[in-house]
Amino acid sequence: MVALIVIAAVLAVGMIVYFVEPFLYAFLYSKLIEIFVKNPPYMSVEEVFPESRLLRDNWRVIREEVDRILENVEAIPRFHEVDPLQKLISARDDKAWRTFFLKGFGAWLPANCEQVPRTTELLKQLPLISTAMFSIIDGGKHIPPHVGFFKSVLRYHLGIVVPQDAPVYIVVDGTEYHWEEGKDVLFDDTYRHEVWNKSSSRRVVLFCDLLRDNTLPPFLRGPNRLMFRLLRSSRKLQSAARRAEVARNLPGAE
């Protein structure tokens, strides 16, 4: 009975909010989902996302394509140039946080995918991945504490380029995780988190949002997918996708 009331409330609010902005709808839904979903900041990759082995086993293949796009790194937009709402965390200093998007809320970006075809082929075998990009941060970059707004996903990182000369890590709810090349981690980004690259060199991770499935109660799985359909229709998201395209072919692209 409680579940039916929650679903009815979500749908009723959604009919009103949808015409204002789907992101607000998703935010309200996330607050409701927190009532039913409890998990620690870090979660087991092997238990929640065993399919990730495909990415780990092929991380060197992914690295080859990353090395090529980095040859023209200045063509890759900074995160706040794609999504202006990220300016407070992306543009706090003169060090760049660049994002090479391949997929956003279920929608592929063909112009970018064409430049990393082998990585794209791997990702297309993993349908639970709703968003995928290369997160590229310069040496010396600090991404200040912040929280995600969308409880319906879990955040996955696979280390691709990780400097060795100084600590490079993320802190989620007070606990550090130090990236390693070819190693992955899964966490809930609705916990407070921040990033440090204390190296002088660039760090790159494959950054994916994983649609919650088995980690949700069955009665929330349908509404969870509805959120994605609404977000995908957002004008803000569609504009961000256009800004995320790296239109010029990068050296070595197939």
Secondary structure, 3 states (H helix, E strand, C coil): CHHHHHHHHHHHHHHHHCCCCHHHHHHHHHHHHHHHCCCCCEECHHHHCHHHHHHHHCHHHHHHHHHHHHHHHHHCCEHHHHCHHHHHHHCCCCCCEEEEEEEECCEECHHHHCCCHHHHHHHCCCCCEEEEEEEEECCCCEEEEECCCCCCEEEEEEEEECCCCCCEEEEECCEEEECCECCEEEECCCCCEEEEECCCCCEEEEEEEEECCCCCCHHHHHHHHHHHHHHHCCHHHHHHHHHHCCCCCCCCCC
